[in-house]
Amino acid sequence: MSSDALEANQLNLQRSYELLARAEGLIPGVSQTFSKAPSQLVHGVAPVFLERGKGAHVWDVDGNEYIDLPTSLGPIVLGHDDPDVTEAVVKQVSQGTIFSLSHPIELDVAERVVDAIPCAEMVRFGKNGSDATSAAVRVARAYTGRSVVAACGYHGWQDWYIGTTTRSIGVPDEVSRLTATFSFNDIGSLEAVFDRNPGDVACVILEPVGVVEPEPEFLQGVSELCKKHGAVLVFDEVLTGFRVAYGGAQERYGVTPDLACFAKAIANGYPLSVVTGRRDIMEMFDDIFFSFTFGGEAVSLAAARATMDKMRREPVIDHLWKQGAKLQDGYNSLAAEFGIEAVTKCIGLPPRTVCTFTDAVTGEDDLVLRSIVQQELVRRGVLFMVGFNTSYALSDDDVSQTLDAIRAAMPVLARAIDSGEATRFLNGPPVQPVFRQA
Ligand SMILES: Cc1ncc(COP(=O)(O)O)c(C=O)c1O
């Protein structure tokens, strides 16, 4: 530990690190999700295992309490153990979880999806976001009789997408070659994909909004290009769905895709995903193969029905925006107050923001600086990974405690930047990128 490290780690994390030692050699990567792995937190400073959540708070295995701002990468949109969702889940569990035939709750949730989502005419369910995006790609290929996928953004772990990333090992080149990437807000880059693959683009799949808003006409332009070339337009709303608006980003921006994928927030933390869209395309699900044992599992569907009903009944989405805006504005004002607004910013739509840290010399993402902020927030009881995913349970008190913690972290960050040796301000190794930088 360096002499510039400001304070000794005040948290007792003994059990977390005992469990880490047990997990190493047993669970590759020590996590089921890359973005939740120990490599995403400052070793020795942050906990490795969480075991309990209530509302907007979580507790680690040593009993330390944190305000939960990653919200499990987005699913916990109402709060942990939300009373309405828990009641629905417990009731369903007591009646059975999965059956040998379909359960009527599938219809209840499908009807709610059709009611909520502009493009939705028919609905199928999966468990992970990747199930839904892969289903959309397969059905689009079947519908068009074409092979090439044009992709922009992150879409999950499956071959057709991950083959385009720096973690493509294990994916045959023949498969990777069938996916072409294009850039957000750059309609020319999508035109180039169509030009390079005349008559062979099955679908265009993109996140309709990430941390950058679509420029006026961008989504419309994508939609028009798809129509012109006969490709299926798929909005990947796994992150934006039931978070930026009840009807997703397609409602917010007024552009309706042919198909859309939802997961994460739809069931407040239970595993459910949705692929939905135009009837004539969705009907092709009768012919393709999209089928798995847990597809109609009723507990997650009960959670989704309760989550959606609560969103309809109560001002959930407004709250996500309101609390998110306070965190975002507070973060950016504090960065300005400490003179480091050129280095760090909180960007994105308020329900889901990302804090960026930019190396002044290279202009690249600076993981050491991000690690310093994470370290300083975690030791002050705020769990922070890359930004703020707000929940309905996040109270005004939680927001002001988080802003207090940010106010305490900013001078440490400013001193680290000034020193030119930021790593000396860290009490452990910095977080690692999930995807290697190109
Ligand atoms: C936009 C988007 N699409 C797809 C996925 C994949 O979802 P899952 O990890 O549930 O398979 C994610 C996950 O983070 C995502 O953010």
PDBQT file of the ligand as one rigid body, heavy atoms in Angstrom, charges set to zero:
ROOT
HETATM    1  C1  LIG A 501     -28.110  -3.774 -24.636  1.00  0.00    +0.000 C 
HETATM    2  C2  LIG A 501     -27.886  -5.170 -24.168  1.00  0.00    +0.000 A 
HETATM    3  N1  LIG A 501     -28.241  -6.192 -24.947  1.00  0.00    +0.000 NA
HETATM    4  C3  LIG A 501     -28.095  -7.461 -24.573  1.00  0.00    +0.000 A 
HETATM    5  C4  LIG A 501     -27.527  -7.769 -23.362  1.00  0.00    +0.000 A 
HETATM    6  C5  LIG A 501     -27.347  -9.192 -22.970  1.00  0.00    +0.000 C 
HETATM    7  O1  LIG A 501     -28.206  -9.494 -21.920  1.00  0.00    +0.000 OA
HETATM    8  P1  LIG A 501     -27.874 -10.718 -20.953  1.00  0.00    +0.000 P 
HETATM    9  O2  LIG A 501     -26.586 -10.398 -20.256  1.00  0.00    +0.000 OA
HETATM   10  O3  LIG A 501     -29.043 -10.772 -20.026  1.00  0.00    +0.000 OA
HETATM   11  O4  LIG A 501     -27.782 -11.947 -21.790  1.00  0.00    +0.000 OA
HETATM   12  C6  LIG A 501     -27.127  -6.739 -22.497  1.00  0.00    +0.000 A 
HETATM   13  C7  LIG A 501     -26.516  -7.034 -21.206  1.00  0.00    +0.000 C 
HETATM   14  O5  LIG A 501     -25.920  -6.214 -20.550  1.00  0.00    +0.000 OA
HETATM   15  C8  LIG A 501     -27.306  -5.403 -22.913  1.00  0.00    +0.000 A 
HETATM   16  O6  LIG A 501     -26.941  -4.384 -22.146  1.00  0.00    +0.000 OA
ENDROOT
TORSDOF 0
